[in-house]
Amino acid sequence: MLKKAKAKLEAGDTEAVKENDLAQGVLNSSHQIWLAGLGAFSRAQQEGTKVFESLVKQGEQLQAKTKKVATETAAAARGAATAKAKEMQQMAGGTWDKLEQVFEDRVARTLSKLGVYTQNDVQRLAARVDELAEAVNKLVKASGGKGAVPARTAPAKKRPAKGGKAAPR
């Protein structure tokens, strides 16, 4: 197209001059666009490293903030879970204590109905036997006799239990 425009120019064609000016303008414009692209590419290469380092720093800061928030959230969740676990443990402990007391009361009532002596009953009887032995000894000494009843030296075996449980027979 340029060759044709030059030929027409030499011939003195005004339209050819206009076409030549237009072609030259397009050629200059495309050349400037090409140069601008090369300049942008060069600048991107030079500043790309700086931009990359800046993005890395921003990423590190964001990661540190995120890690801090996650740690705080985990600590708060751990605290709430611990508090809830303690609350549930207390509720369960209270429930077991109540259940144990109900069981002990029912067993004591059943043993009482069957006529089985409780540990308290046996201890009261042992104390009464000791009192009667003392009284008999006083009477024997007062009458001057030899048939003194020896007092018990060893107390009755005690079981480590709460009151109201049956004593062994």
Residue pairs with C-beta under 8 A, 6 or more apart in sequence:
1 19
1 23
2 20
2 23
4 16
5 16
5 19
5 20
5 23
6 20
7 16
8 15
8 16
8 19
8 20
9 16
9 17
9 20
104 162
104 164
104 165
105 164
107 165
108 118
108 164
108 165
111 118
111 166
112 118
116 166
116 169
117 125
117 166
117 167
118 163
118 164
118 165
118 166
118 167
119 158
119 159
119 161
119 163
119 164
119 165
119 166
119 167
120 163
120 164
121 167
122 156
122 167
123 156
123 158
126 152
126 155
126 156
129 152
130 151
130 152
133 149
133 150
133 151
133 152
134 151
136 148
136 149
137 148
137 149
137 151
140 146
140 147
140 148
140 149
141 148
157 168
159 165
159 167
159 168
